[in-house]
Amino acid sequence: MEEKPPPRAFDLMAIGVASALMIGGGLGIGLAVDAWLHSSPVGTLLGLAFGIVAAVGSTVKQIRRLM
C-alpha cells in the first residue's frame, strides 16, 4: 500500500478557511432571516447550527482525502 505524503500547510489552511466561511455564512444567513421575519434568535441559531454541521462534514471529508 502506497503512503500519501503529509498534508501541506496550504491544505490545512484551506480546511480552516472553508470551515470559517461555512460557519460565518450560516450565521449571516440566520441573522438575515431573523431581520426579515423578526424571529430572533430562531433563525440565528438554526443558521449557526447549519453552518457548524456543514463545516464539520466538510472537514471530515477533507481529512479523509488527505489521510
N, C-alpha and C positions, 0 to 999 in steps of 0.2 A: 504494500500500500504506500502510495506516494504522499509524503508530508507536504503540507502547504507552508509557504513562508509566513512568518509572523505578520500580523497586521501593521500597516504603516500608520504613522501619525495622522496622515490625511484621512484614512479610513475611519479612525476613531473620532476625529473631529467632525467628520460628516455625519456620523451617528448622533453626536451631541447636538449639532446644529439642527438636524432634522427633528429630533425629539423636542427641542425648544420651540421650533416653528409649529409643530403639531399641537403642543400644549398651548402656546400663545394664540394660535389660530382658533382652537376650540374655545378658549376663554373669550377671545374677541367676538366670535360669533354669538356666544352665550350672552355677552353684555349687550350686543346689538339687538338680540331677540328680546331681552328684558326691557330695553329702552322702547322698543316698538310696541310690545304687548303690555308694558307696565306690570310685569310679573316677577319682579326682583324677589329673591335671588334664584328662582327656579331655573331660568334659562342659563344663568351664570354657572350654577352647579352642574347642570346637565352638559353644558359645553365644555367645562373643565374636565368632567369625567370622561367625555368622549375623546378629548384631546389626550388625556393620560392613557386611555386604553389604546388609542392609535399609536402613541409613542412607544408604549411597551411592546406592542405587536411588531412594529417596525424594527425596534432594537433587537428583539429576539430573532427576527428573520435575518437581519444583517449579521449578527454574531454567528448564527449557524452557517451563513455563507462564508464567513472568514475562518471558521474552525475546520 
